[in-house]
């Protein structure tokens, strides 16, 4: 029996694979410092958990409307109005089983065989594979470290064709932690309107920003770009709700209707109890977020300073999310015990096996000169892990 051709084009998530290796070593008794995981290390706030308990006790355990309960859609609409200056109707909102599911719904609704989808690199690992799974063509466009990994207008223009269907934007970014300012987004929006392609705007890290960086949703820059944009967001990162699996989209009614039909034949509705918890997350007290941000900020500052103090390592200071993305190519071609380290995967393997530190190779994100470290772990772990990395890099000769 043969599998479908599309399954041959994709690979497992490298971030989840590295995390699984780290957990296996830890289960075997190894003292592993894990910088690979992409989720907050804080518990979900109590008021959100209590809302879920109430939903259980009230028997809110049956099917809901496919696209989400009205109460949650109303809360999402208010969130967009308050945070982004965006106005949507309920038929323009779809609640799904996490932002990854939201992105997949978009891909299924928009892409036809041969459509081209522009993906600036470094990119989140899932983007190209979701494009491939829907028989479209990912057009990977490398960006420059010195330009904060933003896709410049001329670079974007050079990669447009008559088959360009969409551009995927992620700001703040996983893996770089960097983001697009308003002026840069305005130039991209002008081009999208001029050449009539969609923007898929992944804004899952919008609440996790530092040093006065202001997140701007590209959909807020005018009616023409709003009608060409599908915004993706969720609660996994901002409210430490990764396991609750609630993501949502906002976009044109016809696209939303198509995605809702697709969802009706794949997952049906998102988890009923998680939807009630999501309402509380959006409408209840928000004092949890500043406390989490303050702790992330301390870790971010320390991690970036330490990385930049290591010989040959350079790391741009992230303005959002909870990742550092250092350039470690200075160490490529060096050896340990006669074995060469030639790329980010081999360096990441070396750090895991010899230093007992899990990181994710930059090759997974489309740029082999880098590795990704998450500072969504304790300061104690960060200090210990960076000490180990520094020692391991110095041991390469």
C-alpha positions as CSV (number, residue, x, y, z in Angstrom):
1,X,0.0,0.0,0.0
2,X,1.4,3.4,-1.0
3,X,1.1,6.6,0.9
4,X,0.1,9.8,-0.8
5,X,2.8,11.8,-2.6
6,X,2.2,14.9,-0.5
7,X,3.3,13.0,2.7
8,X,6.8,12.4,1.1
9,X,7.3,16.2,0.8
10,X,7.0,17.0,4.5
11,X,8.9,16.1,7.7
12,X,8.2,16.0,11.4
13,X,8.5,19.3,13.3
14,X,12.2,19.8,14.2
15,X,11.4,21.7,17.3
16,X,9.2,18.9,18.6
17,X,11.8,16.3,17.6
18,X,14.6,18.1,19.5
19,X,12.3,18.4,22.5
20,X,11.5,14.7,22.3
21,X,15.2,13.8,22.2
22,X,15.9,16.1,25.2
23,X,13.0,14.5,27.2
24,X,14.2,11.0,26.3
25,X,17.7,11.8,27.6
26,X,16.2,13.3,30.7
27,X,14.1,10.3,31.3
28,X,17.2,8.2,31.1
29,X,18.7,10.1,33.9
30,X,20.7,12.8,32.1
31,X,20.8,16.4,33.4
32,X,19.5,18.2,30.4
33,X,18.9,21.9,30.0
34,X,16.2,22.4,27.5
35,X,16.2,25.6,25.4
36,X,14.2,23.9,22.6
37,X,10.6,24.2,23.9
38,X,8.4,26.9,22.5
39,X,5.9,27.4,25.3
40,X,5.8,29.6,28.4
41,X,7.0,27.9,31.6
42,X,4.2,29.7,33.6
43,X,1.0,27.9,34.6
44,X,-2.3,29.0,33.1
45,X,-3.8,31.7,35.4
46,X,-6.2,30.5,38.1
47,X,-9.2,32.5,36.9
48,X,-8.9,30.8,33.5
49,X,-8.7,27.3,35.0
50,X,-11.7,28.2,37.3
51,X,-13.7,29.1,34.2
52,X,-13.0,25.7,32.8
53,X,-14.0,24.0,36.0
54,X,-17.3,25.9,36.0
55,X,-17.9,24.9,32.4
56,X,-17.4,21.2,33.4
57,X,-19.7,21.5,36.4
58,X,-22.3,23.3,34.3
59,X,-22.3,20.4,31.8
60,X,-20.9,22.5,29.0
61,X,-19.4,19.4,27.4
62,X,-21.4,19.0,24.2
63,X,-20.9,20.0,20.6
64,X,-20.7,23.8,20.0
65,X,-21.1,25.7,16.7
66,X,-18.3,24.7,14.4
67,X,-16.7,28.1,14.3
68,X,-16.9,28.8,18.0
69,X,-19.5,30.0,20.5
70,X,-20.9,33.5,20.1
71,X,-19.7,34.5,23.5
72,X,-16.1,33.8,22.5
73,X,-16.5,35.4,19.1
74,X,-17.7,38.5,20.8
75,X,-14.7,38.5,23.1
76,X,-12.4,38.1,20.1
77,X,-14.1,41.0,18.2
78,X,-13.6,43.2,21.3
79,X,-10.0,42.2,21.5
80,X,-9.3,43.2,17.9
81,X,-11.1,46.5,18.4
82,X,-9.2,47.4,21.6
83,X,-5.7,46.0,20.8
84,X,-5.5,46.6,17.0
85,X,-8.1,49.2,16.0
86,X,-9.8,46.5,13.8
87,X,-13.5,46.0,13.4
88,X,-14.9,42.6,12.5
89,X,-18.3,40.9,12.4
90,X,-18.9,37.4,13.8
91,X,-19.0,35.9,10.3
92,X,-15.4,37.1,9.9
93,X,-14.1,35.2,13.0
94,X,-13.3,31.5,13.2
95,X,-12.2,29.7,16.4
96,X,-10.0,26.7,15.8
97,X,-7.9,24.1,17.7
98,X,-4.8,26.3,18.1
99,X,-3.1,28.8,15.8
100,X,-1.4,26.0,13.8
101,X,-4.9,24.6,13.0
102,X,-6.0,28.1,12.0
103,X,-3.0,28.4,9.6
104,X,-3.8,25.0,8.1
105,X,-7.4,26.0,7.5
106,X,-6.2,29.1,5.7
107,X,-3.9,27.0,3.5
108,X,-6.7,24.6,2.6
109,X,-9.1,27.5,1.8
110,X,-6.7,29.6,-0.3
111,X,-4.2,27.5,-2.1
112,X,-4.5,25.6,-5.4
113,X,-1.9,23.4,-7.1
114,X,0.9,25.6,-8.4
115,X,0.1,28.7,-6.3
116,X,3.2,30.3,-4.9
117,X,3.4,31.4,-1.3
118,X,6.2,33.7,-0.2
119,X,7.8,32.8,3.1
120,X,10.6,35.0,4.4
121,X,13.4,33.1,6.1
122,X,14.0,32.5,8.9
123,X,10.5,31.2,9.3
124,X,8.5,29.1,11.7
125,X,9.1,25.5,10.8
126,X,5.4,24.7,9.9
127,X,4.8,27.3,7.2
128,X,6.5,25.5,4.2
129,X,5.1,22.1,5.1
130,X,1.5,23.4,5.3
131,X,2.0,25.0,1.9
132,X,3.3,21.7,0.5
133,X,0.5,19.7,2.0
134,X,-1.9,21.8,0.0
135,X,-0.1,21.3,-3.3
136,X,1.2,24.9,-3.5
137,X,4.8,26.1,-3.8
138,X,6.7,27.7,-0.9
139,X,8.9,30.4,-2.2
140,X,11.6,30.8,0.5
141,X,13.1,34.3,0.5
142,X,16.3,34.7,2.7
143,X,16.4,37.9,4.7
144,X,19.4,39.6,6.3
145,X,20.5,39.6,9.9
146,X,21.6,43.2,9.6
147,X,18.1,44.2,8.5
148,X,16.5,42.5,11.5
149,X,15.4,39.7,9.2
150,X,12.7,41.8,7.6
151,X,11.8,41.2,4.0
152,X,12.6,44.4,2.2
153,X,10.3,45.8,-0.5
154,X,12.7,45.2,-3.4
155,X,13.4,41.7,-2.3
156,X,9.7,41.0,-2.1
157,X,9.1,42.5,-5.5
158,X,11.9,40.4,-7.0
159,X,10.2,37.2,-5.8
160,X,6.7,38.1,-7.0
161,X,5.2,36.3,-10.0
162,X,1.8,35.9,-11.7
163,X,1.3,32.8,-9.5
164,X,2.0,34.6,-6.2
165,X,-1.1,33.9,-4.0
166,X,0.1,35.0,-0.5
167,X,2.9,36.2,1.7
168,X,3.2,34.8,5.2
169,X,4.2,37.4,7.8
170,X,5.1,36.5,11.4
171,X,5.7,39.5,13.7
172,X,7.0,39.2,16.4
173,X,8.8,36.3,14.9
174,X,9.5,32.7,15.8
175,X,12.5,32.1,15.7
176,X,14.2,35.5,15.7
177,X,12.1,37.4,18.2
178,X,12.3,40.4,15.9
179,X,9.3,42.3,14.5
180,X,8.1,44.6,11.7
181,X,7.6,48.3,12.4
182,X,4.7,50.3,11.0
183,X,6.7,51.9,8.2
184,X,7.9,48.5,6.9
185,X,4.4,47.0,7.1
186,X,3.0,50.0,5.1
187,X,5.4,49.2,2.2
188,X,4.4,45.6,2.2
189,X,0.7,46.5,2.3
190,X,1.1,48.8,-0.7
191,X,2.7,46.0,-2.7
192,X,0.0,43.5,-1.7
193,X,-2.7,45.9,-2.9
194,X,-0.8,46.7,-6.1
195,X,-0.1,43.1,-7.0
196,X,-3.3,41.6,-5.4
197,X,-2.0,38.9,-3.2
198,X,-3.1,37.9,0.3
199,X,-1.3,38.5,3.6
200,X,-1.4,35.7,6.2
201,X,-0.4,37.6,9.3
202,X,0.6,35.3,12.2
203,X,0.4,37.5,15.3
204,X,0.5,34.9,18.0
205,X,3.3,36.7,19.9
206,X,1.7,40.2,19.7
207,X,1.4,40.5,23.5
208,X,5.0,39.4,24.2
209,X,6.9,42.6,23.3
210,X,9.7,44.5,25.1
211,X,11.5,47.8,25.2
212,X,8.6,49.8,23.9
213,X,8.2,47.9,20.7
214,X,4.7,48.4,19.5
215,X,3.0,45.6,17.6
216,X,1.1,46.7,14.5
217,X,-1.3,44.5,12.7
218,X,-0.9,45.0,9.0
219,X,-4.7,44.6,8.6
220,X,-5.1,47.9,10.5
221,X,-3.4,49.9,7.7
222,X,-6.5,50.4,5.6
223,X,-9.6,48.8,4.1
224,X,-7.8,47.5,1.0
225,X,-5.2,45.6,2.9
226,X,-7.7,44.4,5.5
227,X,-9.7,42.7,2.7
228,X,-6.5,40.9,1.6
229,X,-5.4,39.9,5.1
230,X,-6.2,36.9,7.3
231,X,-5.0,37.5,10.9
232,X,-4.0,34.5,13.0
233,X,-3.8,34.7,16.8
234,X,-4.5,32.7,19.8
235,X,-4.0,32.3,23.6
236,X,-1.2,29.7,23.8
237,X,1.6,32.2,24.3
238,X,-0.1,35.3,25.8
239,X,-2.0,33.3,28.5
240,X,0.2,30.2,28.8
241,X,-2.5,28.0,27.3
242,X,-0.6,25.9,24.9
243,X,-2.4,22.6,25.8
244,X,-5.9,24.2,25.6
245,X,-5.6,24.5,21.8
246,X,-7.5,27.7,21.1
247,X,-6.6,29.7,18.1
248,X,-8.6,32.1,16.0
249,X,-8.6,34.0,12.7
250,X,-10.1,37.2,11.5
251,X,-10.5,37.9,7.8
252,X,-12.9,38.4,4.9
253,X,-16.3,36.7,5.3
254,X,-16.0,34.5,2.2
255,X,-12.6,33.1,3.3
256,X,-13.9,32.6,6.8
257,X,-17.0,30.7,5.5
258,X,-14.7,28.5,3.4
259,X,-12.5,27.7,6.4
260,X,-15.5,27.0,8.6
261,X,-16.8,24.5,6.0
262,X,-13.3,22.8,6.0
263,X,-13.2,22.7,9.8
264,X,-16.7,21.2,9.9
265,X,-15.3,18.2,7.9
266,X,-12.0,17.9,9.9
267,X,-12.3,18.7,13.6
268,X,-15.8,20.1,14.0
269,X,-15.8,22.6,16.9
270,X,-12.9,23.4,19.2
271,X,-13.0,22.0,22.7
272,X,-16.1,23.3,24.4
273,X,-14.5,23.7,27.9
274,X,-11.4,25.4,26.4
275,X,-13.7,27.9,24.7
276,X,-15.3,28.9,28.0
277,X,-11.8,29.3,29.5
278,X,-10.8,31.4,26.4
279,X,-13.7,33.8,27.1
280,X,-12.3,34.3,30.6
281,X,-8.8,34.7,29.2
282,X,-9.9,37.5,27.0
283,X,-12.4,39.3,29.2
284,X,-11.1,38.6,32.7
285,X,-8.2,40.2,34.6
286,X,-5.0,40.7,32.6
287,X,-2.6,41.3,35.5
288,X,-0.9,37.9,34.8
289,X,0.6,39.2,31.5
290,X,2.8,42.1,32.9
291,X,4.2,39.7,35.5
292,X,5.1,37.1,32.9
293,X,6.6,39.8,30.6
294,X,8.7,41.2,33.3
295,X,10.3,37.8,34.0
296,X,10.8,37.1,30.3
297,X,12.4,40.5,29.9
298,X,15.0,39.8,32.6
299,X,15.8,36.4,31.0
300,X,16.0,38.0,27.5
301,X,18.4,40.6,28.6
302,X,20.7,38.1,30.4
303,X,20.6,35.6,27.6
304,X,21.5,38.0,24.9
305,X,24.3,39.6,26.9
306,X,25.8,36.2,27.6
307,X,25.5,35.0,24.0
308,X,27.2,38.1,22.7
309,X,30.0,37.7,25.2
310,X,31.0,34.4,23.7
311,X,33.8,34.6,21.1
312,X,32.4,34.5,17.6
313,X,28.7,34.5,18.5
314,X,26.4,37.4,17.5
315,X,22.8,37.7,18.6
316,X,20.3,40.5,17.7
317,X,18.3,41.6,20.7
318,X,14.7,40.3,20.3
319,X,11.9,42.8,20.7
320,X,9.2,40.1,21.1
321,X,8.3,36.4,21.7
322,X,10.7,34.4,24.0
323,X,13.5,33.3,21.6
324,X,17.1,34.3,21.0
325,X,18.6,33.4,17.5
326,X,22.4,33.7,17.7
327,X,24.7,33.4,14.7
328,X,27.1,30.5,15.5
329,X,28.6,29.9,12.1
330,X,32.0,31.0,13.5
331,X,32.3,27.5,14.9
332,X,31.5,25.6,11.7
333,X,34.4,23.5,10.5
334,X,35.8,23.0,14.0
335,X,36.2,19.6,15.6
336,X,35.7,17.8,18.9
337,X,37.5,14.5,19.5
338,X,38.3,14.4,15.7
339,X,34.6,14.8,14.7
340,X,33.8,18.0,12.6
341,X,30.9,20.3,13.3
342,X,29.9,21.7,9.9
343,X,26.4,23.1,10.3
344,X,23.7,24.0,12.7
345,X,22.3,20.5,13.0
346,X,25.7,19.0,13.8
347,X,26.4,21.8,16.3
348,X,23.0,21.3,18.0
349,X,23.6,17.6,18.2
350,X,27.1,18.2,19.7
351,X,25.6,20.6,22.3
352,X,22.9,18.0,23.2
353,X,25.3,15.1,23.5
354,X,28.3,16.7,25.0
355,X,27.0,19.8,26.8
356,X,23.6,18.3,27.7
357,X,21.8,21.4,26.3
358,X,18.9,21.2,23.8
359,X,18.7,23.9,21.2
360,X,17.0,23.9,17.8
361,X,19.2,24.1,14.6
362,X,18.7,27.2,12.4
363,X,18.4,24.9,9.4
364,X,14.9,24.0,10.7
365,X,13.9,27.6,10.2
366,X,15.6,28.2,6.9
367,X,18.9,29.7,8.0
368,X,21.8,27.3,8.8
369,X,24.1,29.9,10.4
370,X,22.0,30.1,13.5
371,X,20.5,28.1,16.4
372,X,17.4,29.0,18.4
373,X,17.2,29.2,22.2
374,X,14.0,29.7,24.1
375,X,14.2,31.7,27.4
376,X,10.8,30.3,28.5
377,X,12.7,28.5,31.3
378,X,14.0,29.5,34.7
379,X,16.9,31.9,35.2
380,X,18.7,29.0,36.9
381,X,18.4,26.8,33.8
382,X,19.4,29.7,31.6
383,X,22.6,30.4,33.6
384,X,23.5,26.7,33.7
385,X,22.7,26.1,30.1
386,X,24.7,29.1,28.8
387,X,27.7,28.1,31.0
388,X,27.6,24.7,29.4
389,X,27.3,26.2,25.8
390,X,30.2,28.6,26.4
391,X,32.4,25.7,27.7
392,X,31.4,23.4,24.8
393,X,32.1,26.0,22.1
394,X,35.5,26.8,23.6
395,X,36.2,23.0,23.4
396,X,35.8,23.0,19.6
397,X,39.2,23.2,18.0
